Amino acid sequence: MNRRKPRTNKSWQAMKNNAQGHFFEGYINGACAYYRDTGRAIVEKIPEPFRTTGTGRDGTFTGRFTANAQPDFMGTLRGGQAICFEAKYTSTDRILQSVITKTQWDSLERHWAAGAVAGVCVGIGDVFGFVPWGTWRKMKEIYGHKYMTAADLEAFQVKFNGHCLFLDYKSELAQEEMARLANRHERQVKLEAVMGVETAGRIIDIIGAQDEEKQDAFLETTLEAAICGADYTECEDIEDMARVYARWFTERYGN
């Protein structure tokens, strides 16, 4: 007599998350339809790469996934800016950074670097939010750990009316944070264009290690000086950068 193996708490949790994840994607699909109908955005669910390997007479089929899945949703906002995001839900008390696969991470990183609105639309229990990629990718530096709790997500909470309105934050502070991150990203992209990817990457890492409230000012002044010819190629730390900027400032504005 065959006996079914009892399900573990872990397998039940996985099944529960999977089912609720489908509901969550439905909430997002509803928002996509709403934004399409109101002319704010065209955002679509990206189907996972799948190939049928056999069909049955009763209409059933077998198949397999042919590649690692890309982020769940992609599209275009009114005005032409691209948007790309993954959707993740958990009924536990936290969402792990590691739920994003390497393929999804690399894709989100590339879209973000190219200027798209990129991030992760997250559900933790009954709290729904849209976490910008600039925050998700630096979770450890911001929160001290590689996960977010529902309390952390509240800063990025979006409106919910039966649809998960991922473009509409509940908090004005979140809207301001998105604008600030967009401006920071724009400066980083310009640094790469002026300095080259390797030097700019090193400079951005140096700036990223400084106090959060000072980073935007460092980026702004460094970009200003670099555009006007200041040479940051030999800089290894913030003191080196300060010397380059001081020398450039004196030459440009000194008497």
N, C-alpha and C positions, 0 to 999 in steps of 0.2 A: 504494500500500500504506500503510495507516494504521499508525502506530507509536504505542504508548502512551508518554506522557511519563513519564520516570523519576520516581519519587517522591523528594522531597527528604527530608533528615533531619528537617526540621521537620514535614512531613506524616506521616512514619512515627511521630514522637513523639506527634503529635496523635491518630493512630489507636490507638497503644498506651495513651495516657492515657484515651481514651474507653472502650476495652475494659476496662481495669482499673478505671475509674470505675464501670462496671456491676457488676463483682464487688464493689467497695466498698459500693455501695448494697445489694447482696444481703446483705453482712455486717450492715449496719444494719437491714435488714428482718428478719433473723433475730433481732436484739436486740429489735426491736419486738414480735415474737411472744413472745419470752421474757418481756419485761416485762408483756405483756398476760396471759400464762398465770400469772404469779406475782402479779398484782394490783398491780404497782408503777406502771404507766402505760398509757394508751391513746395510742399515737403511730402516725400513719399517713403513708404517702407521698402527697404531693399531686400528682395528675396534671397535666401541663402542658396549658394550654388549646389545644385542637386541634379543627379542623373538617374533616370529610371533604368533598372537592370532587368526587369521582367514584368509581365502582366498576366493576370489570371482571367478565366472566363467569367468570373463573378464580378469583374470590375476592380478587383484588388490589384495592387502592384507592389513590387519591391524596388528598392533604389538605394543610393548611397550619396553622401555629400562628397563633392569633388574638390573642395578647397576650403580653407579656413574662412569663416564668416567675416565680412566687413562690418563696419558700424551699421546699426539698424536703420537709421533714417538719414536721408540726404535731400537737399533741395535748394531753393533760391528764395531769398527774402525780397520783398518789394524794394526796388532800387538796384537790385543786381547782386547783392552780397550772398555768397554761398553759405549754407548751414549744413553741418554734419554732426550727428550725435548718436551715441549708444543709449539704449534703455535698459535699466537694471532695477529689479525689485527684490526686496527681502522682507520677510515677516519677522526677522530677528531684530535685535536692537542696534545693528550696525551694518554698514555696507563696506566691504573690503576693497581696497584699491586693486587687488589682484583679480577681481572679477572681470576686468578688462583683459582680453587675450593680447598676446604680442601683436598679432595681425591687426586687431582693432586699435591698439595703442599706436602702432606705426602709422596707420591711416589717419587717425585723429591728429597725431602730431604733424603730419604733412599738410593736412587741410588747415590746421591752426596756423602753421608757419606761412602758408600761402594767403592768409588773411580771412579765412572763413570763420563764422561763428561756430565754434566746436565745443563739445562738452559731453556730459553724461546726464541724461534725464533719469532721476532717481526716485524710487519710492521706498521709504522705510516705514512699514506699518501704514498709517494713514497720513503721513507727511510726504508731500510730493514737491520736488524741486529740480531745478536745472543748474548743475554745477559746471561753471566754465572750465574749459580744459586747462587754462592757466592755473587754476586752483587745484584741479584733480591731480595734475602731474606733479605738484609740489606738496602733496598732502602731508608728508612726513615733516617738512620744514614748517608748515603752517600749524598743524595740529599736534605735532610731536609723535604721531603714529600713522600707520598706513591704513586708516579706516575713518569713516565718518559716522557719527551717531545722528539720531533724529534731531537732537539739539543743535548739532553742527549744521545740519541741512536746513534748519529754519531760516538761516541767513539768506538762503537761496530759494526759499519756498515760493512756488508759483500758485496762481489762482486755480481753483478747481470748481467746475460747475456741472460735473458729470463727464467733462473732458479735462485732461491734464494740460492746461494752457501754458505750454513750455516757453512761450515768448512774453508772458505777462507775470512779472514778479509781484508778490504781495507787498514787498517792502521797497520804498523809494531808495533806501540805502543799497539794496541789491542792484537796482538799476544803475545807481552811481558807480557801484563796484564794477559792473560789467563795462561801463564806459571807461573807467580808469584802466581796467585790464586791456581793453581794446587799444587805448592810447599807448599803454606800455608796450604792447605787442607791435604796434606800428613803429615805434621808435627802435625796437629791437631789429625789425626787418630792415629799416633804413640803415642801422649800424652795419648789418651784414652787407648791404649794397655798397656802403662807403669803405669799410675796412676789409671786406672779404670774410667769408664764413668762419675760417679758423680763428683769426684775431678777434672778430666780433664775439664768437662763442666764448673765448677766454675772458673777454671784458665783461660780457653778460654774466658769466659765472662769478666773477669778482664782485660785481654789483649785487648779484643775488644773495651773496653771503653777508651783506650789510643789513642794518636795521630796516625793517619793512617800510617805515615811514620816510626813509631817506632815498630809497631806490629810484623813485620816479625823478627826483631832482638830479641824482647822479646820471641817470640815462639822458635827461634833457641837456645837461651841460656838456657831457661827453659827446653827444651827437652834434651839438653846436660847434664844438671845437674840431671834431673830426671832419665835418663838412668843410670847414675853413682851412684844413690842411694839417691839423695837429696829428702827430705820429704816435700811436699807441701800441705799435707792434712789439716793443720790448717790455711792456708792462706785465708784471707778475703779481702785483697786489695793489691795494687801494692807495698806498703811499706813492707808488710809481705813477699811478693815474693822476693823483693830486699834483705831482711835480710837473707832469706834462701839461695839465690844464693851466697851472699857475704860469708856466713859461709862455704858453700860447696867449693867455690873457694879458700878460705884461707886454708882450710884443705887439699885440693888437691894440690895446687900450692905454698902455703906459705912455708917459710923456718922454 
